[in-house]
């Protein structure tokens, strides 16, 4: 398995784009069953999100957000998934993918 840190940045009017994105995601983030369904669909494609870390002001100013993803796939496949899959929650954002060390204490989802 490989871990990736993904930096998510809002495009255009960052504050307006952030307000729109958080409004779209709020029903999923606040609903345990909806969140589990989204994560299950992503995992079935070989991608697992360990954590989502918005900045304190991401929702109001559009400051960048970061996520930790795990996959058994290549960096190119991670980039394709996060940038274009209908299962990616950040498909409308600018997503920069960085490979992370695999031995930093996160329990792998994929064995």
N, C-alpha and C positions, 0 to 999 in steps of 0.2 A: 504494500500500500504506500501511497504518497500523500503528503499533506501539503496544502496550499493556503497561503494567506491571500485573500482577495480584497483589494481596495476598491470600494464602490464610490463613485463620484457622480453627483447630479449634473445634468447638462443644462445649458441655457440659463434661465432665471433660476438659480439654485434654490432659493427660498420657496418659490412657487412649485418647482419640481418636487422638492422634498415634501411639501404639504400634500401634493397630489399622491405621491408614492406612499406616504404614511397613512393617508386616508384609505387607499386601496388595500394596504396590508393589514390595517387594524383589525378587521373582522377575522383574519386568519391568525394573527399573532395572539389575539385575545381569546381564541377558541381552541382549547386543548385538542379536541378531536380533529378540527380542521388543520391544525399545525401537524399533528401526527400523520394525517393523510398526505399532506404535502411532503413531509420528510420520507414517508414510505415510498411515494412515487419517485422521489429523487434517488433514493437508495436502490430502487429496482433498476435504475439506469446506471448504477455504479458510483453515485456521488452521495456523500453524507456530510451534512453541515453540523459541526460540533458546537460552534457558537457564532453569534451575531453580536457585533459591538459597535453600535452607533456612538458618535461623540455626544456629549451632553446637549449640544445645540443642533444636532443633525436635523431634527424635525422642524426647527424654526429657521435656521440659516442655510441649511443644505450642506453643512460640514460633512466631510467624507466619513464613511462607515467602513468597517472591516469585518471579515468573516474568516473562520477557519474551516476549510473543507478537507475531506479525506476522499481518496479515490484509488482504484487499482489501475486507473487509466493514465495516459500521458498528459503532459502539460498542455499540449495542443488540444487534446480532447476536453480537458477542463475548460480551456478558453472558449472552445466552441459551445460547450454546455452553458456556461455562465452568461455568454453573450447572445445566444440565439435559441436556446431551448424554451419551449412553452412551459417547462417545469422550473425554469430559473426565475426566482422572484425579482431578480435585478436585471432582467433582459433590456430594460429601457435606460439603464445607467451606463456610465463609462466604467468598465471593469478591468482592473489591472491585476494579473495573476503572478504571484511570487511563490516559488517552491520553498517549503519550510523543512527544517530538520525533522526526521521521523522519531527521534529519541528524546523528546522533551517532556515526557510524562503524560501525554494524552492517551487514554486507553483506546486502541483502534476499534472501529466498528466492523471493518472487514478483516477477517482473519485469513 
